[in-house]
Amino acid sequence: MRLKLLLVLCICSFLVNVSLAQSRTQLSDQAKISLLTMAPGDQLHSGFGHTALWIKDPLRRIDVVFNYGVFDFDTPNFYLKFMRGKLDYKLGAGRVGYLIAEARHDERSLIEQELDFTLAEKNAIYDFLLENIKPENRYYKYDFFYDNCATRFRDLFEDVLGDQLEWRREAEGITMRDYLDIYLDDKPWQDFGIDLVLGAPTDKMATKSDEMFLPDLLMYHTDSAFVGNRKLVKQKKFLYEAPAEVETSGFQILPKHITWMLCLLGIFLSVRHFKSKLNDVLFNRILFVITGLVGWIIFFLWFLSDHGATINNWNIIWAMPLNVFFAFMLFKKPAKNWHTLYYGIFGVSCFMLLGFFYVLPQSFHPAVFPIILYFTFKSFNLLYRTKKMNV
């Protein structure tokens, strides 16, 4: 069902795009422009909601929804380009009926805000979108925080309305990462993964403009916006109101449960090794390899991608890429001096990270604390054991 719906949407979008590319009709005074906001969905890619702009003119027989959230899964090297921040998104167009059908299918509320523009402002917006949807103009480099389906319409409103537009709603006074945590509250493992790869820029305090990267926040700010002395929103209503979600209770395994279990298990195995020579090499090798691989992902996103939010990621201190190689040197006899040097530097780094855990310019996921705690303990333990092996 989902595949069929997407196929129909793609075909209709293509037909509408072709029609629009050939049309330069001016809007009449009966035209209306509405901001459409779709609520967050259950999937990660839909978990932050969606924004579109609906232009309807019964006199000119224009009825089209513009949407900056279109991408092509058939793009060569799709996932590599997505990770490197080089994936092209594009402006698409379709019918509002299909957007409503998608909202019903996914049980995501769809809200319309009819905007109070003058005829000249409506035509300026429509002309911009017609020009932007041309094949040579419709593609853009997507950025989750600063250039997405919501920020594109924020910027369009500001360009057309200029200094007359006042965003009167105050900023919430929280960081970009805090917003992600709120939206991913029911997706703890996705939240953990995203926290690991996002660096210090994500912890900047979000301004009014920054907040509008989220469709919901763009809608809220639009509610309170004024153009001169007139409210920007003329009226607001549901095109589809999803049924209320039923809260489910019950125990859920969270990332912090796993990391604390690994920390305590690792310490237990180390103590048992000291008392009974129980071999804990395999456990530590697996842990070093996994954290090393995480470190290489962080390194890739920091230095080899265009994502501005993944630079300056302090997680690389404990998720050291070199852990992958040193995992296979654990307890090798005889231990080289540079083995012990690495364990010493790694241990001191993790110890300092623990000491400044809550005051660093980057916020860490709580599940990271027990990993750093264990690596602090284990590095000095390895330092002692490698020296002992050489005696």
C-alpha positions as a printed Julia matrix, in Angstrom:
391×3 Matrix{Float64}:
   0.0     0.0     0.0
   2.8     2.39    0.97
   4.7     1.65   -2.26
   1.62    2.23   -4.4
   0.92    5.54   -2.68
   4.5     6.72   -3.27
   4.32    5.69   -6.92
   1.11    7.66   -7.46
   2.64   10.69   -5.71
   5.74   10.57   -7.9
   3.74   10.31  -11.14
   1.41   13.15  -10.16
   4.32   15.29   -9.02
   6.03   14.78  -12.38
   2.9    15.8   -14.3
   2.39   18.88  -12.14
   6.03   19.89  -12.5
   5.81   19.68  -16.3
   2.63   21.77  -16.27
   4.13   24.41  -13.98
   7.34   24.66  -15.96
   5.26   25.75  -18.95
   3.04   28.18  -16.99
   3.65   31.79  -15.97
   0.04   32.77  -15.2
  -0.36   35.58  -12.68
  -2.57   34.85   -9.69
  -5.96   36.52   -9.37
  -7.35   38.29   -6.31
  -9.16   35.03   -5.44
  -5.87   33.21   -4.87
  -4.88   31.97   -1.46
  -1.54   30.77   -0.14
  -1.38   28.4     2.84
   1.49   26.96    4.85
   0.94   23.23    5.4
   2.53   21.43    8.35
   2.5    17.67    8.7
   3.09   16.27   12.18
   6.08   14.01   12.93
   5.77   10.37   11.91
   6.96    7.09   13.38
   9.9     6.61   11.0
  13.21    8.38   11.59
  13.09   10.21    8.23
   9.62   11.57    9.08
  10.2    12.04   12.79
  10.6    15.81   12.63
   7.53   16.61   10.51
   7.23   18.23    7.1
   6.4    21.62    5.56
   4.84   22.52    2.21
   3.17   25.55    0.62
  -0.27   25.32   -1.01
  -1.28   27.81   -3.69
  -4.88   27.73   -4.86
  -6.57   30.07   -7.35
 -10.04   28.88   -8.52
 -10.26   31.64  -11.14
  -6.96   30.63  -12.79
  -7.56   26.92  -12.06
  -4.34   26.67  -10.12
  -4.19   24.18   -7.25
  -0.66   23.07   -6.39
   1.43   22.18   -3.35
   5.13   23.08   -3.45
   7.47   20.9    -1.45
  11.23   21.24   -0.87
  11.57   17.8     0.71
  11.93   15.66   -2.43
  14.91   13.38   -3.05
  15.62   10.41   -5.29
  16.59    7.02   -3.79
  17.94    6.03   -7.23
  20.65    8.7    -7.04
  24.05    7.01   -7.65
  25.9     6.45   -4.35
  22.81    7.66   -2.47
  23.91    6.72    1.06
  27.5     7.86    0.58
  26.3    11.24   -0.69
  23.85   11.5     2.21
  26.6    10.81    4.76
  28.95   13.3     3.1
  26.29   16.02    2.97
  26.34   16.11   -0.82
  22.89   14.67   -1.52
  20.73   16.87   -3.73
  17.18   17.57   -2.6
  14.78   19.34   -4.91
  11.62   21.39   -5.1
   8.65   19.31   -6.2
   4.98   20.02   -6.78
   1.83   17.94   -6.4
  -1.83   17.92   -5.41
  -3.04   18.6    -1.91
  -5.29   15.53   -2.07
  -2.28   13.24   -2.23
  -0.64   14.98    0.73
  -3.84   14.48    2.73
  -3.92   10.82    1.65
  -0.36   10.37    2.88
  -1.25   12.04    6.19
  -4.22    9.69    6.63
  -2.18    6.65    5.71
   0.54    7.51    8.25
  -1.92    8.95   10.8
  -0.08   12.27   10.91
  -2.09   15.45   11.44
  -1.97   17.97    8.6
  -2.55   21.63    9.51
  -3.28   24.51    7.14
  -2.43   28.12    7.93
  -3.94   30.46    5.34
  -1.58   33.42    5.04
  -2.64   37.05    4.67
  -0.6    38.27    1.69
  -1.38   41.1    -0.67
  -1.89   40.17   -4.32
   1.56   41.53   -5.17
   3.13   39.4    -2.42
   1.25   36.31   -3.58
   2.47   36.79   -7.14
   6.04   37.4    -5.96
   5.96   34.09   -4.05
   4.33   32.23   -6.94
   6.8    33.66   -9.48
   9.72   32.68   -7.25
   8.49   29.09   -6.95
   7.82   28.82  -10.7
  11.35   29.99  -11.38
  12.75   27.71   -8.68
  11.02   24.59   -9.98
  12.7    24.79  -13.39
  15.0    21.77  -13.92
  18.11   23.93  -13.74
  17.03   25.57  -10.44
  15.1    22.98   -8.45
  18.06   21.14   -6.85
  19.8    22.25   -3.67
  22.26   20.86   -1.14
  20.2    19.72    1.82
  21.27   20.67    5.35
  19.2    19.29    8.22
  19.51   22.41   10.38
  19.99   25.28    7.97
  18.58   24.39    4.55
  15.57   22.08    4.54
  11.88   21.92    3.66
  10.95   24.37    6.44
  13.83   26.87    6.29
  13.3    27.33    2.54
   9.82   28.77    3.12
  11.02   30.83    6.11
  13.64   32.39    3.84
  11.12   32.92    1.03
   8.75   34.81    3.34
  11.61   36.97    4.61
  12.82   37.74    1.08
   9.37   38.72   -0.21
   8.15   40.62    2.88
  11.47   42.17    3.88
  11.64   44.26    7.05
   7.84   44.33    7.31
   7.88   40.73    8.56
   8.19   40.43   12.34
   8.66   37.06   14.01
   7.18   38.0    17.4
   7.33   34.63   19.15
  10.32   34.46   21.48
  12.92   31.71   21.19
  12.59   28.86   23.69
  16.13   29.28   24.99
  17.28   25.72   24.36
  19.92   24.23   22.06
  19.53   22.54   18.71
  20.46   19.23   20.36
  17.75   19.75   22.98
  15.17   20.0    20.19
  16.42   16.73   18.69
  16.17   15.05   22.1
  12.55   16.2    22.43
  11.55   14.84   19.02
  13.47   11.59   19.52
  12.22   10.97   23.04
  10.32    7.86   21.91
  13.25    6.68   19.74
  16.05    6.29   22.33
  18.42    4.27   20.16
  18.14    6.66   17.21
  18.68    9.53   19.64
  21.81    7.81   20.96
  23.22    7.28   17.47
  22.52   10.85   16.37
  24.04   12.26   19.57
  27.24   10.31   18.88
  27.79   11.8    15.41
  26.75   15.42   16.07
  29.46   17.71   17.33
  29.69   20.9    19.37
  27.87   23.14   16.81
  24.64   21.3    17.71
  24.89   22.68   21.23
  24.56   26.32   20.22
  21.54   28.13   21.66
  18.84   28.17   19.0
  17.72   31.63   17.86
  14.22   32.36   16.54
  15.47   31.74   13.03
  17.33   28.55   14.01
  14.21   27.08   15.63
  12.36   27.21   12.34
  14.35   24.28   10.95
  11.56   22.26   12.56
   8.21   22.38   10.73
   6.27   22.61   14.01
   8.33   25.59   15.16
   7.96   27.32   11.78
   4.2    26.9    12.21
   4.27   28.32   15.76
   6.39   31.3    14.75
   4.11   31.92   11.75
   1.12   31.94   14.12
   2.64   34.88   15.98
   4.14   36.72   12.98
   3.02   40.14   11.76
   3.48   41.95    8.44
   3.29   45.57    9.44
   0.05   45.83   11.42
  -1.6    42.68   10.07
  -1.25   39.14   11.36
   0.45   36.85    8.87
  -2.01   33.99    9.56
  -5.56   34.67    8.42
  -7.01   31.37    9.63
  -5.82   27.98   10.79
  -7.47   24.57   10.55
  -6.87   20.83   10.3
  -6.94   19.27    6.84
  -6.6    15.97    8.67
  -6.52   15.42   12.42
  -4.89   12.17   13.46
  -6.4    10.15   16.3
  -4.84   10.68   19.71
  -1.89    8.41   20.39
  -2.34    5.74   23.02
   0.51    5.83   25.5
   2.11    2.46   26.08
   3.83    1.62   29.32
   6.35   -1.04   30.07
  10.06   -1.59   30.48
  12.24   -0.56   27.57
  15.91   -1.37   27.18
  17.72    1.95   26.83
  21.28    2.63   25.63
  22.36    3.55   29.18
  21.22    0.12   30.44
  23.52   -1.58   27.93
  26.51    0.68   28.52
  26.29    0.4    32.31
  26.0    -3.37   31.98
  29.13   -3.43   29.78
  30.98   -1.18   32.2
  30.19   -3.35   35.22
  30.82   -6.59   33.32
  34.18   -5.3    32.11
  35.25   -4.29   35.62
  34.08   -7.68   36.99
  36.08   -9.57   34.33
  39.18   -7.5    35.07
  38.93   -8.2    38.79
  38.33  -11.92   38.13
  41.34  -11.98   35.83
  43.48  -10.53   38.6
  42.25  -13.2    41.05
  41.83  -16.3    38.88
  43.43  -15.44   35.52
  40.02  -15.47   33.82
  40.67  -14.34   30.26
  38.96  -11.03   29.42
  40.83  -10.37   26.16
  37.9   -11.19   23.84
  35.54   -8.86   25.71
  37.97   -5.95   25.52
  38.89   -6.59   21.91
  35.25   -6.45   20.86
  34.71   -3.24   22.86
  37.84   -1.59   21.43
  36.87   -2.56   17.86
  33.3    -1.26   18.19
  34.36    2.07   19.7
  37.14    2.37   17.15
  34.68    1.92   14.29
  32.43    4.57   15.86
  35.51    6.79   15.95
  36.15    6.3    12.24
  32.54    7.28   11.49
  33.0    10.42   13.59
  36.3    11.13   11.79
  34.64   10.68    8.39
  31.72   12.98    9.21
  34.04   15.58   10.76
  36.79   15.8     8.13
  35.39   14.21    4.94
  31.81   15.5     4.81
  30.1    18.86    4.3
  27.89   18.51    7.39
  28.49   21.58    9.54
  26.91   19.95   12.6
  29.33   16.99   12.75
  32.57   18.94   13.22
  34.36   19.42   16.56
  32.91   16.2    17.96
  34.43   15.54   21.39
  33.19   11.94   21.34
  36.29   11.13   19.31
  38.32   11.29   22.56
  36.81    8.06   23.9
  35.76    6.62   20.52
  39.35    6.79   19.32
  39.75    5.45   15.75
  43.08    3.87   16.74
  41.19    1.55   19.12
  40.49   -0.69   16.12
  44.21   -1.41   15.72
  45.13   -1.52   19.39
  42.33   -4.03   20.03
  44.51   -6.7    18.38
  47.6    -5.73   20.34
  46.01   -6.31   23.73
  48.28   -8.48   25.93
  50.68   -9.24   23.09
  54.03  -10.36   24.45
  56.3    -8.56   24.72
  54.36   -5.28   24.95
  56.03   -2.46   23.03
  56.74    0.85   24.71
  54.36    2.62   22.33
  51.58    0.2    23.4
  51.9     1.36   26.99
  52.25    4.98   25.83
  48.93    4.72   23.96
  47.11    3.19   26.94
  48.54    5.89   29.18
  47.5     8.78   26.91
  44.1     7.19   26.29
  43.51    6.68   30.02
  44.48   10.24   30.95
  42.28   11.61   28.16
  39.27    9.6    29.34
  39.93   10.57   32.96
  39.97   14.27   32.04
  36.82   13.78   29.96
  35.09   12.35   33.04
  36.18   15.3    35.13
  34.81   17.87   32.68
  31.88   15.77   31.44
  29.17   18.31   32.32
  31.05   21.53   31.53
  32.45   20.86   28.07
  31.09   22.91   25.12
  29.43   19.74   23.83
  26.63   17.84   25.54
  27.19   14.07   25.74
  24.52   11.42   25.72
  24.12    9.94   29.26
  24.88    6.45   27.9
  28.41    7.58   27.05
  29.4     8.18   30.71
  29.79    4.49   31.71
  31.83    3.81   28.54
  34.26    6.6    29.4
  34.34    5.42   33.02
  35.24    1.9    31.94
  37.9     3.04   29.47
  39.49    5.2    32.19
  39.67    2.16   34.46
  40.72   -0.23   31.71
  43.46    1.95   30.23
  45.32    2.14   33.53
  44.62   -1.56   34.08
  46.14   -2.34   30.67
  49.06   -0.09   31.42
  49.78   -2.08   34.58
  49.27   -5.47   32.89
  51.43   -4.72   29.84
  54.27   -3.57   32.09
  53.84   -6.7    34.25
  54.01   -8.95   31.19
  57.43   -7.54   30.32
  58.87   -8.22   33.77
